Amino acid sequence: MNNSTTTVASRNGSPDPASHAATVYDEEGDWINEGSDDDDMDFEETNDQGESEELEFFGATHDEGAIAFQNAGDGLSGAEIEVSIDTENVSTESVPRPGEIGTEIMQQAAPAVGARAPVQVSRNQILQLLGHAGLRRIFASRGGTRSGLPELDGEESDDDDGLEVGYGSTVGRRRRKCQASKVDFPEVPSVAGQELMNSGNFGFNECYRDILRRKKQKLGRRVLTRELGQDTAQDRRGNKLLSQGLLPSSNADTIIHYNARCYSGQFSDDGNFFFSCAQDFKVRMYDTSNPYAWKYYKTVVYPFGQWTITDASLSPDNKYLAYSSIRSTVCLAPTDPNECGEPWLLDFADLGGSYDNRTYRGYSQFGIWSIRFSGDGREIVAGTGDHSVYVYDIESRCSVLRIPGHTEDVNAVCFGDQSSPHILYSGSDDTLIKVWDRRSMGDSREAGVFMGHTEGLTYVDSKGDGRYVLSNGKDQTMKLWDLRKMMSTTEASKLNPSRYTTGFDYRFMNYSDTDYSPHPHDKSLVTFRGHKVLKTLIRCHFSPPGSTNSRYVYSGSADGSVYIYNLDATLAGKVDVNRATHHSRPRDLDLHTASYDMNDRHQGQWKTCVRDVSWHPDAPVIAATSWNGWGENTGTCTLHSWNDGADDDEAQSKMGRRVDQRLKDDETMYRGASLGGRNLRSGLRSRGVAAATVEQDDDDEW
């Protein structure tokens, strides 16, 4: 090993290396001197290949004469750097002392005058010397944004596909320093949430008591009083209390199995209709006028979709269903089972201008992540991968408005008021929720901003009253917002939201408590924690006013459960979908090999990720749409109802009924797993790999 010789100069003649550690860049690349290093990236050891790449970047190679970095903790290994010191010209203050500039220099012996002193310096210490704020920003990959890589046709995938290549793949993650041993989590129960619970806008509080016994009446007595018509106005209020306390249980009434992952599923506003979207580009519709006895209705197909169906929305009159994929085209299909023709294609890239603004059929200019019908059914709003919000007019068959208002993908959109198409909400990977008023958009600026999430948004839901908004974020929080407390555009323009985010990639990584840091400009009313927003764009909703008196908010979760929260951020209930569906279908090697998870990260284990949940508007019933199965390669839609904690009942059919996508009983679903986790790979090698999984019983619908 050749030793490099360095002459230590006076501080007056060369920059102090410690000053670099206190230097950061602003967003334009300019230097900003601060008193301490506030950069939120820590150095992390990489593998050998990554280390070699870093050494080559620094100019070090594995040729002779180059410094071979080793672990200084292993004996006397490490880099020996000879330092020539001239004590006659350099004062003792100019010689670096142990611990200075963030390193510990271990000298073997005190150097003589004019002699060379070998110093042991570890690899990490050298990288720390070179890894000041500016260089770390050069070497570190920002990660966490889908716009970081070009969109390649044929390689795109949903932002939740789990692939490390293709659409939305990232290279690394910036990690935030843990600045305190105790993380400052939001207060539970929330004082603001308790005030909302007492306001009457989110259900009623328990108030009725038996005057004689001074305690709450039993459930049977209250039901009998209601049926006999002996209830007063106060009793009727108690009946609403009765309904809002009926939370669905974990035991599933029915388990609908699909041969592809399910991405979304929702009841119609009147509760007579339910649809579920799967990764096989099919949307199944069901008649749910009796919420306890569903009937298969119809199946429609996205003819040239990419990766999956990302979202769907019913028109207010339930006559049409709009559904999207990672394309700029939305399909519009009638829900009438007697109409089996092809869906209408709505090209959102068509802005009503020249031919250059239009797209060919099947060509994707941008992906659509979220769509919603307006309250009058005349327009559809969409959040897209080109960082914009589009408003499409169905009658004119073109987009009448494009709002390029975000810096990252828009994952969620919704209307603020069911009766008005003027107020729009959009949630993006740039961590912001923006409020748009179409009546005052002459300067194309938002009406206000909700700032408080430290990672990207996965879903936004409106209560429908033009006031309250609910959001799910990749920072593992769900937040409640009040339109009256939004941040003004002027105030928001002075802040840089990227300063408060780590670029966390929720598809491949876990989020620990030490990663959480409260946003210094959080404008939310209540923050809900406990569920996991990982792997995919998990959705959250307000509970309906009819069956729950708008008492709760709820969300899916990557741990296989549905979390139901009170408005004060306390947990009201939990529906364990994973436990209800565990091993509810046998292994299918073809389904396993047709998945993207070829690395078999779960070793073929049964995994559940609840992506979407819908609460029936008039009954204590929820439908959970999930990635569910061996290795999360298939999907389920499970029906859960309130049953007072009973494991089974005397009704027909029995609880836990397993059916296919057409609600037909399938005896094969009751067979045990034919292969264990160990011989799963050998089974894959001995059988041909299926190119795709086709559901033959749905083909006659297309």
Order of alpha helices (4+ residues) and beta strands (2+ residues): beta-alpha-beta-beta-alpha-beta-beta-beta-alpha-alpha-alpha-alpha-alpha-beta-beta-beta-beta-beta-beta-beta-beta-beta-beta-beta-beta-beta-beta-beta-beta-beta-beta-beta-beta-alpha-beta-beta-alpha-beta-beta-beta-alpha-alpha-beta-beta-beta-beta-alpha
